[in-house]
Amino acid sequence: MHLHVRHESEYTYDFPVALGPQTLYLYPRMYPYQRLLDYQLTIDPKPSRVVRNIDVEGNVQQLVYFDHPTKHLCVTAEMQLQSDEFNSFDFVLFPFETQMVPFRYPKSVEDILQPYLERIGVTPRVDDWARQIAASASWQTTGFLTTLNQKIREFTYEIRELGAPFPPEQTLILRRGSCRDYTTLFIAACRSLGIGARFVSGYLFGNPQQEHQLHAWAEVYLPGAGWRGFDPTEGSVVVNRHVFLTSTAKPELAAPISGTFVGQANSTLRSELTFL
């Protein structure tokens, strides 16, 4: 499958401002079944410097610097990818005891996964709910993950473009939320049973409700399978319709553009995402 994405973000200020360094997570992260064919980044006003590097979690991070005041900032990322079909369940969990939850990772792996195992948002209610789901799946690891995905998919979806994800327990109680709310609940449920999980931000092709905005889903680390994606908004495993921008232990670090400005001004944001 050939994917062609254009993502434009425009900030306007009612008075000139001095832009501080802007951090961009708008460069696709490649996986074995995806490859980048073309990438163009256009920024207006023209920056004095753009530094592209790899952040602490392995994501491509672009740092943008400016040296003149401005009343606007427009960032357009356009990319083309080849995304091949693959079987998300083509793996064998090993060591074999990891085929049942809860489990412990080998010590060498567990040490590295610590940020993805922190029980942030794991309240007694979330923990009990996760264990009920695991019990219904006979405590099998893949059964738990697919059932969890489907349970959250049954919630009422709502579009909420701005703001941090709701606490997992709030989403569970309300049984409604945005894709990032679903994802943080999925992550908390996984971590409650000792499964390393992280937040992923990117694009999703093929769903009219999601195609024109950023999308969020989760990845879990499974011994013998590595990082595998689960999309509770879709109720499915991640396949070749997803384009990854960043993955992180902390959802607040996944913003596509973040930075500061100096000046007495109000700002507004217009964003447009299109699959071409």
C-alpha positions in Angstrom: 0.0 0.0 0.0 1.2 3.5 -0.9 0.4 6.2 1.7 0.8 9.9 1.0 0.1 12.2 3.9 0.2 16.0 4.3 -0.1 17.5 7.7 -0.2 21.3 8.0 -0.3 23.3 11.3 -0.6 27.1 11.3 -0.2 29.2 14.4 -1.2 32.9 14.2 -0.4 35.6 16.8 -2.2 38.9 17.2 1.1 40.6 17.9 4.7 39.8 16.8 6.4 37.3 19.0 9.9 35.8 19.4 9.7 32.0 18.9 11.7 29.8 21.2 13.0 26.5 20.0 10.2 24.4 18.6 10.3 20.6 19.0 8.7 18.6 16.1 7.7 15.0 16.1 6.5 14.9 12.5 9.0 12.5 11.0 7.6 8.9 10.5 9.2 6.1 12.5 10.0 3.1 10.3 9.1 -0.5 11.0 10.1 -3.6 9.1 7.0 -3.5 7.0 7.1 0.2 6.2 9.7 2.3 4.4 9.9 6.0 3.8 9.9 7.0 0.1 9.9 10.8 0.4 9.8 13.4 3.1 9.4 17.2 2.8 9.3 19.6 5.7 8.3 23.2 5.0 8.4 25.9 7.7 7.4 29.6 7.4 9.0 31.8 8.5 12.2 30.3 7.4 14.1 29.0 10.5 17.7 29.9 11.2 18.4 26.3 11.9 16.8 22.8 11.9 18.5 20.0 13.8 17.3 16.4 13.3 18.2 13.9 15.9 17.1 10.8 17.8 15.5 11.4 21.2 15.9 9.3 24.3 13.1 6.9 23.2 14.4 6.4 19.7 12.0 8.8 17.9 13.1 11.2 15.2 13.0 14.7 16.8 13.4 17.9 14.8 14.5 21.0 16.7 13.7 24.3 14.9 15.3 27.7 15.8 14.3 31.2 14.7 16.0 34.5 14.9 13.3 37.0 13.8 10.0 38.1 15.3 6.9 36.8 13.6 3.1 36.9 13.6 2.7 33.3 12.3 4.3 29.9 12.2 3.3 27.4 9.5 4.7 23.9 9.6 3.9 21.4 6.8 5.1 17.8 6.8 4.5 15.8 3.7 5.5 12.2 3.4 5.1 9.2 1.2 5.5 5.6 2.5 5.3 2.1 1.2 3.4 0.1 3.8 3.1 -3.7 3.3 0.6 -6.1 4.7 1.8 -8.3 7.6 0.4 -10.7 10.2 0.4 -9.0 13.6 0.1 -12.4 15.3 3.1 -14.0 13.5 5.1 -14.6 16.7 5.8 -17.1 19.5 5.8 -15.8 23.1 9.1 -16.9 24.7 9.9 -17.7 27.5 6.7 -19.8 27.4 5.6 -18.6 30.8 4.9 -15.2 29.3 2.0 -16.7 27.4 -0.1 -16.2 30.6 -0.6 -13.0 32.6 0.6 -11.7 34.9 4.2 -12.5 34.1 7.7 -11.2 34.7 10.1 -10.2 32.1 13.7 -11.5 32.1 15.7 -9.3 34.4 17.8 -7.8 31.6 14.7 -6.8 29.7 12.7 -5.6 32.8 15.4 -3.1 33.7 15.2 -1.4 30.3 11.4 -1.5 30.3 11.0 0.3 33.7 9.5 3.5 32.2 6.9 1.4 30.4 5.9 -0.5 33.5 5.2 2.4 35.8 1.7 2.0 37.3 0.6 5.5 36.4 -3.2 5.7 36.5 -3.5 2.1 37.8 -6.1 2.5 40.5 -7.9 -0.4 42.3 -10.8 0.0 39.9 -8.7 -0.2 36.8 -6.7 -3.1 38.3 -9.9 -5.0 39.1 -11.3 -4.4 35.7 -8.1 -5.6 33.9 -8.1 -8.8 36.0 -11.8 -9.5 35.2 -10.9 -9.2 31.5 -7.8 -11.4 31.9 -10.0 -14.0 33.7 -12.5 -14.0 30.9 -9.6 -14.7 28.5 -8.4 -17.6 30.7 -5.4 -15.4 31.6 -3.8 -15.9 28.2 -1.6 -13.0 27.2 -2.8 -12.5 23.6 -6.4 -13.3 24.6 -6.3 -10.6 27.3 -4.9 -8.0 24.9 -7.5 -8.7 22.2 -10.3 -8.8 24.6 -9.2 -5.5 26.3 -9.0 -3.9 22.8 -12.6 -5.0 22.1 -14.0 -3.9 25.5 -12.7 -0.4 25.1 -13.9 -0.3 21.5 -17.4 -0.7 22.9 -17.2 2.7 24.7 -18.7 5.9 23.2 -16.1 7.6 21.0 -15.9 11.4 21.1 -13.7 13.9 19.2 -11.6 16.0 21.6 -8.9 17.7 19.7 -7.2 19.6 22.6 -6.2 18.7 26.1 -4.3 15.9 27.9 -5.8 12.4 28.1 -8.3 11.8 30.8 -7.1 9.7 33.8 -7.7 6.0 33.0 -10.3 5.6 35.7 -12.3 8.5 34.5 -12.5 7.0 31.0 -13.4 3.7 32.5 -16.2 5.2 34.6 -17.6 7.4 31.8 -17.1 4.7 29.2 -16.4 7.4 26.7 -13.5 9.3 25.4 -11.1 10.2 22.5 -8.5 7.9 21.0 -5.9 9.2 23.5 -8.2 8.5 26.4 -8.8 5.0 25.1 -5.1 4.5 24.7 -4.1 5.6 28.2 -6.7 3.3 29.7 -5.4 0.4 27.6 -1.9 1.2 28.8 -2.9 1.3 32.4 -4.7 -2.0 32.2 -1.7 -3.7 30.6 0.7 -2.2 33.2 -1.5 -3.4 36.0 -0.7 -7.0 34.9 3.0 -6.4 34.3 2.9 -5.8 30.6 5.2 -3.0 29.3 3.1 -0.5 27.3 3.7 2.8 25.6 1.7 5.6 23.9 1.9 6.0 20.1 0.9 9.1 18.1 0.5 9.1 14.3 -1.9 8.8 11.5 -4.6 6.2 10.5 -5.7 5.7 6.9 -9.1 4.2 6.0 -11.3 5.5 8.8 -13.2 8.7 7.8 -13.5 9.7 11.5 -9.8 9.5 12.1 -8.2 10.4 8.7 -8.2 14.1 9.2 -6.7 14.3 12.7 -3.9 12.8 14.7 -4.5 9.4 16.0 -3.3 7.5 19.1 -2.9 3.8 19.9 -0.8 1.6 22.2 2.2 -0.7 21.8 3.0 -3.5 24.2 6.3 -5.3 24.6 5.9 -9.1 24.3 9.0 -11.4 24.7 9.5 -13.1 21.4 7.3 -10.6 19.5 8.9 -7.2 20.5 6.7 -4.1 20.4 3.2 -4.9 19.0 0.5 -2.3 18.3 -3.1 -2.4 19.5 -5.6 0.2 18.5 -8.5 0.3 21.0 -10.4 2.9 19.0 -10.5 0.5 16.1 -10.7 -2.6 18.3 -8.0 -4.2 16.2 -4.3 -4.9 16.1 -2.1 -2.3 14.3 -1.7 -3.1 10.6 -0.3 -1.3 7.6 -2.8 1.5 7.7 -1.1 3.2 10.7 1.8 5.7 10.3 3.9 6.1 13.4 5.3 9.5 14.4 6.4 9.0 18.0 6.1 6.5 20.8 6.7 7.3 24.5 6.1 6.1 28.0 4.5 9.5 28.8 1.6 10.7 26.6 2.3 14.4 27.3 5.6 14.0 25.4 3.9 12.9 22.1 2.8 16.4 20.9 3.7 16.8 17.2 4.8 20.5 17.8 5.7 22.0 21.1 7.6 25.1 22.1 7.3 28.6 23.6 7.2 32.2 22.5 8.0 35.5 24.1 5.6 38.4 23.7 2.2 39.8 24.7 0.1 37.9 22.2 -2.7 35.4 21.9 -2.3 32.5 19.6 -4.7 30.4 17.5 -4.0 27.1 15.8 -5.4 25.7 12.5 -4.5 22.2 11.6 -5.3 20.2 8.4 -4.4 16.5 7.8 -5.0 15.0 4.4 -4.3 11.6 2.8 -3.6 12.3 -0.8 
